[in-house]
């Protein structure tokens, strides 16, 4: 698509990569964000005048309508991993997605891409997963031709998974394995998710379809921690944490998330009770579901990529010896497949 595409949440981890992917395809891009002064760097991802930054809040109708003016396509990439004040799961992932889709439908938009998540389920114990499912249903009701992308955990520079645990490994001799670390994941590279969103806007075969996006390999949570530790060259104890204890730790994280509304300088919680509920269910693409291959994208592997952005956590930084520790050679190069 080479017309105007409005991206809600375009300054985020995934959204910024979607901006990059669309810019490479020659699209004109309008990035709709709550704090435009934090997103001006995105203009450097395209040619002069190709990328416009506008202020919009998915809870404020007038700003959404203005951001959609003249758009031929829309990407909704707004979400949160924990609730903080008005930035809750329902407001961002269900109500926000619903309103933007309804406003886009009124504006005559038929090419709409929603970034959801594997595990979106209206019957889930997790509020995150339930509101993702509610957002999907609302978008489909407003725009039946919409494309829904459900990625597994997403990795890449600035991610909230490997980067978070690598940071924790710098200060803690122990890393927790929630529920024993057996939960399965299918990590997908952020650039592949971005390319999928860009392709979905222009591929007629993607209309009205839900794609489940995963990488080429499935790992357990324990294996992902072992790989990360191998990359940064640090030995840490991997301590299984029972579900009940994890829920108590998550409750502390809930309070921390609540306090970030009046005190935004506080760090984000390491774990919330809702995340514990998510970790009880494997996060892998459903068998037979269309995925990256259906969009013409070959998924990129985890192991060659994470060393390119986790090097600051190694002793010696970028130029440290990359050989894996002799006592744990499997941590970097040969993770077992679940």
C-alpha positions as CSV (number, residue, x, y, z in Angstrom):
1,X,0.0,0.0,0.0
2,X,1.4,3.4,-1.1
3,X,-1.4,5.6,0.2
4,X,-1.7,7.1,3.7
5,X,-1.6,4.7,6.6
6,X,-2.4,5.8,10.1
7,X,-0.7,3.8,12.9
8,X,-2.0,4.0,16.4
9,X,0.7,3.1,18.9
10,X,3.4,3.7,16.3
11,X,6.0,4.9,18.8
12,X,6.0,1.6,20.7
13,X,8.3,-1.4,20.4
14,X,6.3,-3.1,17.6
15,X,4.7,0.0,16.2
16,X,8.0,1.7,15.4
17,X,9.1,-1.3,13.4
18,X,5.8,-1.2,11.5
19,X,6.6,2.4,10.6
20,X,10.0,1.3,9.3
21,X,8.5,-1.5,7.3
22,X,5.8,0.6,5.7
23,X,8.3,3.4,4.9
24,X,10.5,1.0,3.0
25,X,7.4,0.1,0.9
26,X,6.9,3.8,0.0
27,X,3.7,4.4,2.1
28,X,2.8,7.7,3.5
29,X,2.5,7.3,7.3
30,X,0.7,9.2,10.0
31,X,1.8,8.1,13.5
32,X,-0.9,8.8,16.1
33,X,0.5,8.9,19.6
34,X,-0.4,10.4,23.0
35,X,2.9,12.1,23.4
36,X,4.1,13.3,20.0
37,X,7.2,14.9,21.4
38,X,8.5,11.5,22.2
39,X,8.1,10.2,18.7
40,X,9.8,12.7,16.4
41,X,12.7,10.3,15.9
42,X,10.4,8.2,13.8
43,X,10.6,10.8,11.0
44,X,14.1,9.6,10.4
45,X,12.8,6.2,9.3
46,X,11.5,7.6,6.0
47,X,12.1,10.3,3.4
48,X,11.5,14.0,4.1
49,X,7.7,14.5,4.6
50,X,6.9,10.8,4.3
51,X,6.2,10.3,8.1
52,X,3.9,12.7,10.0
53,X,3.5,12.7,13.8
54,X,0.1,13.7,15.3
55,X,-1.3,13.7,18.8
56,X,-4.2,11.3,19.4
57,X,-5.6,9.5,22.3
58,X,-7.8,6.4,21.7
59,X,-10.0,7.5,24.5
60,X,-10.7,10.9,22.9
61,X,-13.0,10.8,19.9
62,X,-12.0,14.0,18.2
63,X,-8.3,13.2,18.1
64,X,-9.0,9.7,16.6
65,X,-11.2,11.2,13.9
66,X,-8.6,13.8,13.0
67,X,-5.8,11.1,12.9
68,X,-8.0,9.0,10.4
69,X,-8.7,11.8,8.0
70,X,-7.7,10.8,4.5
71,X,-6.3,7.4,5.6
72,X,-6.6,4.4,3.3
73,X,-5.2,1.9,5.8
74,X,-5.0,1.7,9.6
75,X,-2.8,-0.3,12.0
76,X,-3.8,-0.6,15.7
77,X,-0.8,-1.5,17.8
78,X,-1.8,-0.1,21.2
79,X,-1.5,-2.3,24.2
80,X,0.0,-2.8,27.6
81,X,1.5,-5.6,29.7
82,X,0.3,-4.2,33.0
83,X,-2.4,-1.8,34.1
84,X,-1.5,1.7,35.4
85,X,-4.1,4.3,36.0
86,X,-6.3,5.0,33.0
87,X,-3.9,2.9,30.8
88,X,-5.7,-0.3,31.5
89,X,-6.3,-3.5,29.5
90,X,-9.9,-2.7,28.8
91,X,-9.3,0.9,27.8
92,X,-6.5,0.2,25.4
93,X,-7.0,-3.3,24.1
94,X,-10.8,-3.6,23.9
95,X,-12.5,-0.2,24.0
96,X,-9.7,1.7,22.2
97,X,-9.5,-0.9,19.4
98,X,-13.3,-0.9,19.1
99,X,-13.6,2.9,18.8
100,X,-10.7,3.2,16.3
101,X,-12.2,0.5,14.2
102,X,-15.7,2.0,14.3
103,X,-14.3,5.4,13.4
104,X,-12.2,3.9,10.6
105,X,-15.3,2.2,9.2
106,X,-17.2,5.5,9.3
107,X,-14.3,7.0,7.3
108,X,-14.6,4.3,4.7
109,X,-11.4,2.4,5.6
110,X,-11.5,-1.3,4.7
111,X,-7.8,-2.2,5.2
112,X,-7.3,-2.5,9.0
113,X,-4.6,-4.5,10.9
114,X,-4.9,-5.2,14.6
115,X,-1.9,-6.4,16.5
116,X,-3.3,-8.9,19.0
117,X,-1.6,-11.8,20.8
118,X,-1.5,-15.6,20.8
119,X,-3.7,-16.7,23.6
120,X,-6.4,-14.0,23.1
121,X,-9.5,-15.7,24.5
122,X,-12.7,-14.3,25.8
123,X,-12.8,-17.2,28.4
124,X,-9.3,-16.8,29.7
125,X,-8.5,-16.2,33.3
126,X,-6.2,-13.4,32.2
127,X,-7.7,-10.0,31.8
128,X,-4.9,-9.2,29.2
129,X,-6.0,-12.2,27.1
130,X,-9.7,-11.5,27.5
131,X,-9.4,-7.8,26.4
132,X,-7.3,-8.8,23.4
133,X,-10.2,-11.1,22.4
134,X,-12.7,-8.4,23.0
135,X,-10.7,-6.0,20.8
136,X,-10.6,-8.6,18.1
137,X,-14.3,-9.2,18.1
138,X,-15.1,-5.4,18.1
139,X,-12.7,-4.8,15.2
140,X,-14.2,-7.7,13.1
141,X,-17.7,-6.4,13.9
142,X,-16.8,-2.9,12.6
143,X,-14.6,-4.0,9.7
144,X,-15.1,-7.6,8.5
145,X,-12.2,-7.3,6.1
146,X,-9.7,-6.5,9.0
147,X,-6.6,-8.6,9.4
148,X,-5.7,-9.8,12.9
149,X,-2.1,-10.7,13.8
150,X,-1.5,-12.7,16.9
151,X,2.3,-12.9,17.7
152,X,3.9,-15.1,20.4
153,X,6.4,-13.2,22.6
154,X,8.3,-10.8,20.4
155,X,12.1,-10.3,20.6
156,X,14.3,-7.6,19.2
157,X,16.2,-4.5,20.4
158,X,14.3,-2.9,23.3
159,X,12.0,-6.0,23.9
160,X,10.3,-6.5,27.2
161,X,11.4,-10.1,27.6
162,X,15.1,-10.9,27.0
163,X,16.2,-7.4,27.8
164,X,14.2,-7.4,31.1
165,X,15.7,-10.7,32.3
166,X,19.2,-9.8,31.2
167,X,18.9,-6.6,33.2
168,X,17.7,-8.6,36.2
169,X,20.6,-11.0,35.8
170,X,23.0,-8.0,36.4
171,X,21.7,-7.4,39.9
172,X,20.4,-10.8,41.0
173,X,22.2,-14.2,41.5
174,X,18.8,-15.9,40.9
175,X,16.3,-15.9,38.1
176,X,12.8,-17.2,38.8
177,X,11.2,-19.9,36.7
178,X,7.5,-19.3,37.1
179,X,5.7,-22.5,37.6
180,X,8.9,-24.4,37.1
181,X,9.7,-22.9,33.7
182,X,7.9,-25.5,31.6
183,X,5.6,-23.0,29.7
184,X,6.3,-23.2,26.0
185,X,6.9,-20.1,23.8
186,X,7.5,-19.6,20.1
187,X,9.5,-16.3,20.0
188,X,9.0,-14.2,16.8
189,X,11.4,-11.4,15.6
190,X,9.9,-7.9,15.8
191,X,10.9,-7.2,12.2
192,X,9.0,-10.2,11.0
193,X,5.9,-9.0,12.8
194,X,6.3,-5.6,11.3
195,X,6.7,-7.1,7.8
196,X,3.6,-9.1,8.4
197,X,1.6,-6.0,9.2
198,X,2.9,-4.2,6.2
199,X,2.1,-7.2,3.9
200,X,-1.4,-7.6,5.4
201,X,-2.3,-4.0,4.3
202,X,-1.6,-4.8,0.7
203,X,-2.3,-8.5,0.3
204,X,-5.9,-9.2,-0.7
205,X,-5.5,-12.8,0.6
206,X,-5.0,-11.4,4.1
207,X,-8.4,-9.6,4.4
208,X,-10.6,-11.0,7.0
209,X,-8.0,-13.5,8.2
210,X,-6.4,-14.2,11.6
211,X,-2.7,-15.1,11.6
212,X,-0.8,-16.6,14.4
213,X,2.9,-15.5,14.3
214,X,5.6,-17.6,15.8
215,X,9.3,-18.1,15.1
216,X,10.8,-21.3,13.7
217,X,11.4,-23.0,17.1
218,X,9.4,-23.7,20.3
219,X,11.2,-23.4,23.6
220,X,10.3,-23.8,27.3
221,X,10.7,-20.8,29.6
222,X,13.7,-22.5,31.2
223,X,15.4,-22.9,27.8
224,X,14.9,-19.3,27.0
225,X,16.6,-18.3,30.3
226,X,19.5,-20.6,29.5
227,X,19.9,-19.2,26.1
228,X,19.8,-15.6,27.4
229,X,22.4,-16.4,30.1
230,X,24.7,-18.0,27.5
231,X,24.5,-14.9,25.3
232,X,25.5,-12.5,28.2
233,X,28.0,-15.0,29.6
234,X,26.7,-15.1,33.1
235,X,25.9,-17.9,35.4
236,X,22.8,-17.5,37.5
237,X,20.7,-20.0,39.5
238,X,17.4,-20.8,37.8
239,X,15.0,-21.2,40.7
240,X,11.6,-22.8,40.2
241,X,8.8,-20.7,41.7
242,X,5.5,-22.5,42.5
243,X,2.3,-20.9,41.1
244,X,1.0,-19.9,44.5
245,X,4.1,-18.0,45.4
246,X,4.3,-16.5,41.9
247,X,0.8,-15.2,42.4
248,X,1.8,-13.5,45.7
249,X,4.8,-11.9,43.9
250,X,2.5,-10.8,41.1
251,X,0.2,-9.1,43.7
252,X,3.2,-6.9,44.7
253,X,3.7,-6.1,41.0
254,X,0.1,-5.1,40.7
255,X,0.6,-2.5,43.5
256,X,3.7,-1.2,41.8
257,X,1.8,-0.8,38.6
258,X,-1.0,1.1,40.4
259,X,1.6,3.4,42.0
260,X,3.1,4.2,38.6
261,X,0.1,6.3,37.6
262,X,0.9,9.1,40.2
263,X,4.6,8.2,40.2
264,X,5.7,7.5,36.6
265,X,9.3,7.5,37.6
266,X,8.9,4.1,39.3
267,X,10.2,1.2,37.3
268,X,7.6,-1.1,35.7
269,X,6.7,-4.2,37.7
270,X,8.8,-7.3,37.0
271,X,5.7,-9.6,37.3
272,X,2.0,-9.1,37.8
273,X,-0.7,-11.4,38.9
274,X,-2.2,-11.3,35.4
275,X,1.1,-12.2,33.8
276,X,1.2,-15.3,36.2
277,X,-2.1,-16.3,34.7
278,X,-0.8,-15.9,31.2
279,X,2.2,-18.1,32.0
280,X,0.0,-21.0,32.9
281,X,-0.8,-21.5,29.2
282,X,1.6,-22.3,26.4
283,X,2.2,-19.4,24.0
284,X,2.6,-21.2,20.6
285,X,0.8,-20.9,17.3
286,X,-2.2,-23.2,16.9
287,X,-1.6,-26.2,14.6
288,X,-2.9,-25.4,11.1
289,X,-3.3,-21.6,11.7
290,X,-2.0,-19.4,8.9
291,X,1.3,-17.7,10.0
292,X,4.2,-15.8,8.6
293,X,4.6,-18.2,5.7
294,X,1.1,-17.4,4.5
295,X,2.2,-13.8,4.2
296,X,5.4,-14.8,2.3
297,X,7.7,-14.3,5.3
298,X,10.3,-16.8,6.4
299,X,10.6,-16.5,10.2
300,X,14.1,-15.6,11.5
301,X,15.7,-17.6,14.3
302,X,16.3,-16.4,17.8
303,X,19.9,-17.4,18.4
304,X,21.7,-15.3,15.8
305,X,19.8,-12.1,16.6
306,X,19.6,-11.7,20.4
307,X,23.5,-11.3,20.7
308,X,23.2,-8.3,18.5
309,X,21.3,-6.3,21.2
310,X,22.1,-8.1,24.5
311,X,25.9,-7.4,24.3
312,X,25.6,-4.5,26.8
313,X,24.8,-7.1,29.5
314,X,28.0,-9.1,28.8
315,X,31.2,-8.6,30.9
316,X,33.3,-6.5,28.6
317,X,30.3,-5.4,26.5
318,X,30.3,-5.6,22.7
319,X,33.8,-6.9,22.3
320,X,33.7,-9.5,25.0
321,X,34.6,-13.1,24.1
322,X,31.5,-14.7,22.5
323,X,32.4,-18.3,23.4
324,X,29.8,-20.0,25.6
325,X,30.9,-21.0,29.1
326,X,32.5,-24.4,29.0
327,X,30.3,-25.8,31.8
328,X,27.1,-24.9,29.9
329,X,27.8,-25.0,26.2
330,X,24.2,-25.6,25.3
331,X,23.1,-22.3,26.6
332,X,23.9,-20.3,23.5
333,X,24.1,-22.7,20.6
334,X,22.0,-25.8,21.0
335,X,18.7,-25.3,23.0
336,X,16.6,-28.4,23.2
337,X,13.2,-28.2,21.3
338,X,10.1,-28.8,23.4
